């Protein structure tokens, strides 16, 4: 019985040493490095705003023989790239008034060199 007690007492330090982390290497946990994405630059959205018709001076253009010029306020000779809308804005008149004053049936069939009456 004494032997058992002595044997048990001799084993206690061995058990304590075996359970103790002092003699063992403990694994270290390193945090994972997650790369942060580089944000795209924020570009401003620019929408050009045309000036009001009152600030846009009429553009003088060469006129067809016998036709007035854009500066006399009566007629205008259509230039390549012109639309009825752009002409109406240029002279500060409504699109409907421009169409009516010229008896235009199809507003999409405007031709360069065509003489338009500009209503007052």
PETA-V371244 format. One record per residue. RES is the residue in one small letter. SS is DSSP state (alpha for helix, beta for strand, coil for the rest). PHI is phi in whole degrees, 0 to 359 (999 if undefined). PSI is psi in radians with two decimals (999 if undefined). Layout:
<<RES	SS	PHI	PSI> <RES	SS	PHI	PSI>>
This chain:
<<x	coil	999	-0.71> <x	alpha	295	-0.63> <x	alpha	296	-0.72> <x	alpha	296	-0.70> <x	alpha	293	-0.76> <x	alpha	294	-0.68> <x	alpha	294	-0.72> <x	alpha	295	-0.73> <x	alpha	294	-0.56> <x	alpha	285	-0.49> <x	alpha	277	-0.38> <x	alpha	302	-0.84> <x	alpha	297	-0.58> <x	alpha	292	-0.71> <x	alpha	294	-0.70> <x	alpha	295	-0.74> <x	alpha	294	-0.64> <x	alpha	290	-0.57> <x	alpha	272	-0.22> <x	coil	279	2.40> <x	alpha	282	-0.02> <x	alpha	296	-0.65> <x	alpha	272	-0.14> <x	coil	253	2.68> <x	coil	277	2.21> <x	coil	264	2.35> <x	coil	290	2.47> <x	coil	256	2.49> <x	coil	256	2.09> <x	coil	259	2.34> <x	coil	294	2.49> <x	coil	288	2.35> <x	coil	271	2.01> <x	coil	258	2.07> <x	coil	292	2.40> <x	coil	269	2.29> <x	coil	292	2.54> <x	coil	282	2.16> <x	coil	290	2.58> <x	coil	288	2.55> <x	coil	293	2.47> <x	coil	272	2.05> <x	coil	261	2.41> <x	coil	289	2.56> <x	coil	266	2.06> <x	coil	249	2.08> <x	coil	246	1.99> <x	coil	293	2.39> <x	coil	250	2.14> <x	coil	291	2.60> <x	coil	291	2.73> <x	coil	297	2.66> <x	alpha	303	-0.49> <x	alpha	292	-0.35> <x	alpha	262	-0.11> <x	coil	264	1.96> <x	coil	286	2.58> <x	coil	296	2.49> <x	coil	265	2.09> <x	coil	291	2.39> <x	coil	227	2.73> <x	coil	294	2.45> <x	coil	253	2.76> <x	coil	288	2.78> <x	coil	303	2.25> <x	coil	84	-0.07> <x	coil	258	2.68> <x	coil	283	3.09> <x	coil	255	3.06> <x	alpha	291	-0.36> <x	alpha	276	-0.27> <x	alpha	277	-0.18> <x	coil	81	0.04> <x	coil	255	-0.79> <x	beta	226	2.88> <x	beta	213	2.38> <x	beta	266	2.12> <x	coil	295	2.32> <x	coil	256	2.75> <x	coil	304	2.30> <x	coil	94	-0.20> <x	coil	290	2.60> <x	coil	234	2.81> <x	alpha	300	-0.66> <x	alpha	296	-0.80> <x	alpha	295	-0.61> <x	alpha	291	-0.74> <x	alpha	299	-0.74> <x	alpha	294	-0.75> <x	alpha	302	-0.69> <x	alpha	260	0.03> <x	coil	69	0.59> <x	coil	242	2.83> <x	coil	283	2.67> <x	alpha	298	-0.71> <x	alpha	297	-0.73> <x	alpha	295	-0.67> <x	alpha	295	-0.75> <x	alpha	296	-0.78> <x	alpha	294	-0.73> <x	alpha	295	-0.44> <x	alpha	253	0.03> <x	coil	60	0.67> <x	coil	279	2.19> <x	coil	270	-0.68> <x	coil	239	1.80> <x	coil	297	-0.28> <x	coil	276	-0.12> <x	coil	252	1.15> <x	coil	258	2.40> <x	coil	236	2.50> <x	coil	300	2.39> <x	coil	95	-0.24> <x	coil	292	2.40> <x	beta	263	2.18> <x	beta	249	2.49> <x	beta	274	2.25> <x	coil	263	1.99> <x	coil	288	2.68> <x	coil	274	999>>
